[in-house]
Amino acid sequence: MSHLRQTRIPVALGILGASLLFYVSILLIVGSRLAIAAVNEEMSYSRQFFKRHFTDEQGVRRGSLWQQMSELLRRSLSQKKTIQKETPTEQK
């Protein structure tokens, strides 16, 4: 009878550990699915962005990707400069 009492605690801890491992594996599966969904959403946004900004009306790519990126950067920097010139800075 004493042998049964000594084995209950290790068996209970083993069942608890297996249950927690199963729960954590479910959490990992859910987390990986969320990560994949986020990556897919970012890729679709990137595709739309590049399609919108780096193709002409007929859908033909304009120049190399490096030229297109530098042109887009120049345009955005010039827009920021014009916005900064238009808004007066407060002097103390």
C-alpha positions in Angstrom: 0.0 0.0 0.0 2.8 2.4 0.7 4.3 1.8 -2.7 1.1 3.2 -4.3 1.3 6.4 -2.2 4.8 7.0 -3.3 4.1 6.7 -7.0 1.1 9.1 -7.1 3.1 12.3 -6.9 5.5 11.4 -9.7 2.6 10.2 -11.9 0.6 13.4 -11.2 3.6 15.5 -12.0 4.2 13.6 -15.2 0.6 14.1 -16.3 0.7 17.8 -15.4 4.0 18.2 -17.4 2.6 16.4 -20.4 -0.5 18.6 -20.3 1.5 21.8 -20.1 3.7 20.7 -23.0 0.5 20.1 -25.0 -0.8 23.5 -24.1 2.4 25.2 -25.0 2.6 23.4 -28.4 -0.9 24.7 -29.2 0.2 28.3 -28.3 3.2 27.9 -30.6 1.0 26.8 -33.4 -1.3 29.7 -33.0 1.7 32.1 -32.7 3.3 30.8 -35.9 0.0 31.1 -37.8 -0.3 34.7 -36.7 3.3 35.4 -37.8 2.6 33.9 -41.2 -0.5 35.9 -41.6 1.4 39.1 -40.7 4.2 38.3 -43.2 1.6 37.6 -45.9 -0.1 40.9 -45.3 3.2 42.8 -45.4 4.1 41.1 -48.7 0.8 42.0 -50.3 1.2 45.6 -49.2 4.8 45.6 -50.6 3.5 44.2 -53.9 0.8 46.9 -54.1 3.3 49.6 -53.2 5.8 48.6 -55.8 3.1 48.1 -58.4 1.6 51.5 -57.7 4.9 53.5 -57.6 7.2 51.6 -60.0 5.0 50.9 -63.1 3.6 53.2 -65.6 0.0 53.3 -66.9 0.5 50.2 -69.1 2.0 48.2 -66.3 5.5 48.3 -67.6 8.4 48.7 -65.2 10.3 52.0 -65.4 14.0 51.7 -65.2 15.9 49.6 -62.6 14.7 49.1 -59.1 17.7 51.2 -57.8 16.8 54.1 -60.0 13.1 53.9 -59.0 13.9 53.8 -55.3 16.3 56.7 -55.5 13.7 58.7 -57.5 11.0 58.0 -54.9 13.4 59.0 -52.1 14.2 62.2 -53.8 10.5 63.0 -54.3 9.7 62.3 -50.7 12.6 64.4 -49.4 11.7 67.3 -51.6 8.1 67.2 -50.4 9.3 67.2 -46.8 11.5 70.2 -47.5 8.7 72.2 -49.1 6.5 71.4 -46.1 9.2 72.6 -43.7 9.6 75.8 -45.6 5.9 76.5 -45.6 5.4 76.0 -41.8 7.2 78.8 -39.9 9.2 77.8 -36.8 8.5 79.5 -33.5 11.3 81.5 -32.1 11.7 82.0 -28.4 
